[in-house]
């Protein structure tokens, strides 16, 4: 599971051979969630409200990079790190 970014105790990653729609995973302490890249909506799991808002803020800034990573990981298994929020 490639780690894409890490900030403020939040870990952002994607899995290999993942199902559609394109999404990423966020983990904060014991909380985990899957978030759609295009809509930034919650697909499954739960994050504390403040953490979710930080993840969405970060994802808005990096939507193109997230989608590029989704395609690259799906096709070749390669990924690129994405700058953290802070």
DOFIBA-436029 format. One record per residue (C-alpha): residue number from 1; residue in one letter; x, y, z. Coordinates in pm, 1 decimal. Example, Ala and Ser with C-alpha at 12.3 -4.5 7.8 and 13.67 -1.06 7.14 Angstrom:
2
node guvo:1&timi:A&east:1230.0&north:-450.0&up:780.0
node guvo:2&timi:S&east:1367.0&north:-106.0&up:714.0
END
This chain:
86
node guvo:1&timi:X&east:0.0&north:0.0&up:0.0
node guvo:2&timi:X&east:190.5&north:303.2&up:-124.6
node guvo:3&timi:X&east:200.3&north:596.5&up:114.9
node guvo:4&timi:X&east:137.9&north:918.5&up:-76.3
node guvo:5&timi:X&east:159.4&north:1178.1&up:199.8
node guvo:6&timi:X&east:176.9&north:1224.9&up:575.5
node guvo:7&timi:X&east:85.0&north:1536.1&up:774.5
node guvo:8&timi:X&east:-45.4&north:1622.9&up:1122.4
node guvo:9&timi:X&east:-63.2&north:1255.2&up:1214.8
node guvo:10&timi:X&east:-271.1&north:1173.9&up:904.0
node guvo:11&timi:X&east:-146.2&north:911.3&up:659.6
node guvo:12&timi:X&east:-271.0&north:913.9&up:299.4
node guvo:13&timi:X&east:-228.6&north:601.1&up:89.1
node guvo:14&timi:X&east:-367.7&north:391.1&up:-197.4
node guvo:15&timi:X&east:-387.9&north:16.7&up:-244.4
node guvo:16&timi:X&east:-269.5&north:-175.9&up:-550.8
node guvo:17&timi:X&east:-542.8&north:-327.1&up:-773.8
node guvo:18&timi:X&east:-815.4&north:-123.2&up:-606.6
node guvo:19&timi:X&east:-1181.5&north:-108.2&up:-711.3
node guvo:20&timi:X&east:-1352.6&north:190.5&up:-872.3
node guvo:21&timi:X&east:-1436.3&north:470.2&up:-817.2
node guvo:22&timi:X&east:-1088.6&north:621.8&up:-791.8
node guvo:23&timi:X&east:-1022.0&north:691.1&up:-425.1
node guvo:24&timi:X&east:-759.1&north:717.2&up:-156.5
node guvo:25&timi:X&east:-742.2&north:609.0&up:204.1
node guvo:26&timi:X&east:-677.7&north:829.9&up:505.1
node guvo:27&timi:X&east:-576.9&north:703.1&up:846.8
node guvo:28&timi:X&east:-561.0&north:896.2&up:1172.3
node guvo:29&timi:X&east:-491.4&north:702.4&up:1491.2
node guvo:30&timi:X&east:-753.9&north:426.7&up:1497.2
node guvo:31&timi:X&east:-978.5&north:600.9&up:1241.6
node guvo:32&timi:X&east:-977.1&north:501.8&up:874.2
node guvo:33&timi:X&east:-1169.1&north:624.1&up:571.9
node guvo:34&timi:X&east:-1184.2&north:588.2&up:194.5
node guvo:35&timi:X&east:-1246.9&north:912.2&up:4.0
node guvo:36&timi:X&east:-1347.7&north:950.8&up:-361.4
node guvo:37&timi:X&east:-1097.1&north:1156.1&up:-560.1
node guvo:38&timi:X&east:-1344.8&north:1326.0&up:-794.3
node guvo:39&timi:X&east:-1613.6&north:1420.0&up:-540.3
node guvo:40&timi:X&east:-1404.6&north:1414.1&up:-221.0
node guvo:41&timi:X&east:-1697.7&north:1236.2&up:-63.1
node guvo:42&timi:X&east:-1664.8&north:970.8&up:203.1
node guvo:43&timi:X&east:-1697.1&north:619.1&up:57.8
node guvo:44&timi:X&east:-1648.9&north:421.3&up:377.1
node guvo:45&timi:X&east:-1514.9&north:451.7&up:727.6
node guvo:46&timi:X&east:-1500.2&north:755.0&up:951.3
node guvo:47&timi:X&east:-1261.4&north:1030.8&up:1050.4
node guvo:48&timi:X&east:-1307.7&north:1294.0&up:1321.4
node guvo:49&timi:X&east:-1471.1&north:1603.8&up:1169.5
node guvo:50&timi:X&east:-1160.0&north:1823.0&up:1201.4
node guvo:51&timi:X&east:-938.7&north:1555.1&up:1045.9
node guvo:52&timi:X&east:-1186.1&north:1500.6&up:761.4
node guvo:53&timi:X&east:-1186.2&north:1873.5&up:684.9
node guvo:54&timi:X&east:-804.1&north:1875.5&up:674.7
node guvo:55&timi:X&east:-799.3&north:1572.4&up:443.3
node guvo:56&timi:X&east:-1054.4&north:1732.6&up:209.4
node guvo:57&timi:X&east:-862.0&north:2061.3&up:209.7
node guvo:58&timi:X&east:-541.9&north:1873.3&up:120.2
node guvo:59&timi:X&east:-717.4&north:1663.0&up:-144.9
node guvo:60&timi:X&east:-870.1&north:1970.6&up:-311.8
node guvo:61&timi:X&east:-519.1&north:2107.8&up:-360.9
node guvo:62&timi:X&east:-391.9&north:1776.6&up:-500.7
node guvo:63&timi:X&east:-682.7&north:1622.4&up:-694.4
node guvo:64&timi:X&east:-487.2&north:1601.5&up:-1020.5
node guvo:65&timi:X&east:-190.5&north:1436.2&up:-846.5
node guvo:66&timi:X&east:-421.4&north:1191.7&up:-670.4
node guvo:67&timi:X&east:-586.8&north:1090.2&up:-996.5
node guvo:68&timi:X&east:-248.0&north:1059.1&up:-1165.4
node guvo:69&timi:X&east:-130.2&north:831.8&up:-882.9
node guvo:70&timi:X&east:-449.8&north:625.6&up:-909.3
node guvo:71&timi:X&east:-385.4&north:565.5&up:-1279.7
node guvo:72&timi:X&east:-14.8&north:500.9&up:-1234.7
node guvo:73&timi:X&east:-57.3&north:260.0&up:-943.1
node guvo:74&timi:X&east:-328.0&north:72.5&up:-1134.4
node guvo:75&timi:X&east:-116.4&north:42.1&up:-1450.1
node guvo:76&timi:X&east:243.8&north:8.1&up:-1331.8
node guvo:77&timi:X&east:243.7&north:2.8&up:-952.5
node guvo:78&timi:X&east:446.7&north:324.9&up:-949.5
node guvo:79&timi:X&east:347.6&north:627.2&up:-743.5
node guvo:80&timi:X&east:473.5&north:972.8&up:-658.0
node guvo:81&timi:X&east:474.7&north:1134.1&up:-316.1
node guvo:82&timi:X&east:244.2&north:1433.4&up:-272.6
node guvo:83&timi:X&east:336.5&north:1735.4&up:-61.3
node guvo:84&timi:X&east:173.3&north:1747.3&up:281.0
node guvo:85&timi:X&east:-79.2&north:2009.3&up:389.1
node guvo:86&timi:X&east:168.6&north:2183.4&up:617.6
END
